[in-house]
């Protein structure tokens, strides 16, 4: 997701982490070019050739000014990259909360650069959060959290249940992709939770899903409260995973209201 950055000179840019890395390489090259030319100075005026410079006279004061300018830019961009690469769970959660607020208000971030995003993401992914949610067609994390392609590692199944396959996917995301936050997202009017609460005979593999949900439910609670409890119960199962625990990954339960669009955090 692109963020807003301001140089000490007042110049502003909108960039994501990959944009910053490219910008860093460009500015470092400019700095190297000026340093190379400066090292060859023999008097105050000279003709600068090659390395992208036009044939014209520059003074050593001008070159020194350019070196100082690009050295400062390199320093500032490096700082932004280091901060972004160290995104922690608190920052990740903040991005999800801000995205959901945009979704609820209808003021979504423009998403008109998918072609550019696809090209960048073909080289690798760096999702800042993992979201386990229900397969319900009305519950799409990338949309309700207003995130860009590649921002969220999504795992979906009916009832947002935790099993061996889900844990394997989460382990991959937190260990290899270094996602600092895992969210288990339940939702209102969940069909899987409703089926588990109502009991009775279920066809096919729905029995297996209901078995994983039933330990979370209470007959004294309504469907939505049971969905909240189930999300938190599943989140606890994720917290107890040895890899998640070892890496000190933050795991949170959450609940999505279909009607309001609001995500409640537990």
Residue pairs with C-beta under 8 A, 6 or more apart in sequence:
1 16
1 95
1 109
1 147
1 148
1 151
2 14
2 15
2 16
2 19
2 148
3 14
3 15
3 16
3 84
4 12
4 13
4 14
5 12
5 13
5 14
5 15
5 20
5 80
6 12
7 13
7 73
7 76
8 72
8 76
13 19
13 23
15 23
16 148
17 81
17 84
17 85
17 126
18 120
20 77
20 80
20 81
20 84
21 81
23 77
24 74
24 77
24 78
24 81
27 70
27 73
27 74
27 77
28 70
28 74
30 66
30 70
31 67
31 70
31 71
31 74
33 51
33 52
33 53
34 63
34 66
34 67
34 70
35 67
36 51
37 48
37 51
37 53
37 58
37 63
38 60
38 63
38 64
38 67
40 46
41 60
41 63
44 59
44 60
45 57
45 58
45 59
46 57
46 58
47 55
47 56
47 57
48 54
48 55
48 56
48 58
49 55
87 128
87 180
88 180
89 180
89 181
89 249
89 250
91 128
92 128
92 129
92 179
92 180
92 181
93 129
93 181
93 250
93 252
93 265
95 128
95 129
95 145
95 147
95 151
96 129
96 145
96 147
96 181
96 183
96 263
97 263
97 265
99 109
99 145
99 146
99 147
100 144
100 145
100 146
100 261
100 262
100 263
102 108
102 109
102 146
103 143
103 144
103 145
103 146
103 261
104 260
104 261
104 262
108 146
109 146
109 148
111 148
111 149
114 149
117 148
117 149
117 150
118 149
120 150
121 149
121 150
125 150
125 153
125 177
126 150
126 177
126 178
127 150
127 151
127 152
127 153
127 173
127 177
127 179
128 151
128 152
128 179
128 180
128 181
129 151
129 152
129 153
129 179
129 180
129 181
129 182
129 183
130 152
130 153
130 154
130 155
130 170
130 173
130 174
130 179
130 181
130 182
130 183
131 141
131 145
131 152
131 153
131 154
131 155
131 182
131 183
131 185
132 155
132 156
132 160
132 162
132 166
132 170
132 182
132 183
132 184
132 185
132 234
132 238
133 139
133 141
133 154
133 155
133 156
133 160
133 184
133 185
133 186
133 187
133 256
134 156
134 157
134 158
134 159
134 160
134 185
134 186
134 187
134 190
134 192
135 156
135 157
135 158
136 158
136 187
136 190
136 191
138 187
138 258
139 185
139 187
139 256
139 258
141 147
141 152
141 154
141 185
142 148
142 149
142 151
142 152
142 154
144 256
144 261
144 263
145 152
145 263
153 169
153 173
153 177
153 179
155 166
155 169
155 170
157 166
157 209
158 191
158 192
158 206
158 209
159 190
159 192
159 193
159 196
159 209
159 212
159 213
159 230
160 184
160 185
160 186
160 230
160 231
160 234
161 192
161 209
161 212
161 213
161 234
162 184
162 212
162 234
162 237
162 238
163 212
167 238
167 241
170 182
170 238
170 241
170 244
171 241
171 243
171 244
173 179
173 182
174 180
174 182
174 243
174 244
174 247
174 249
175 243
175 247
179 249
180 249
180 250
181 249
181 250
181 251
181 252
182 235
182 238
182 244
182 249
182 250
182 251
182 252
183 251
183 252
183 253
183 254
184 231
184 232
184 234
184 235
184 238
184 251
184 252
184 253
184 254
185 231
185 254
185 255
185 256
185 263
186 193
186 227
186 228
186 230
186 231
186 253
186 254
186 255
186 256
187 227
187 255
187 256
187 257
187 258
188 223
188 224
188 227
188 255
188 256
188 257
188 258
188 259
189 223
189 224
189 258
190 223
190 227
192 209
192 210
192 213
193 213
193 217
193 223
193 226
193 227
193 230
194 223
195 202
195 206
195 209
195 210
196 209
196 210
196 213
196 214
196 217
196 226
197 217
197 219
197 223
197 226
202 210
213 230
215 233
216 226
216 229
216 230
216 232
216 233
216 234
217 226
217 229
217 230
218 225
218 226
218 229
221 229
224 255
227 255
228 253
228 255
228 264
228 266
231 253
231 254
231 255
231 266
232 253
232 266
234 253
235 251
235 252
235 253
235 266
236 251
238 244
238 251
239 245
239 251
244 251
252 265
252 266
253 265
253 266
254 263
254 264
254 265
254 266
255 263
255 264
255 266
256 262
256 263
256 264
257 263
257 264
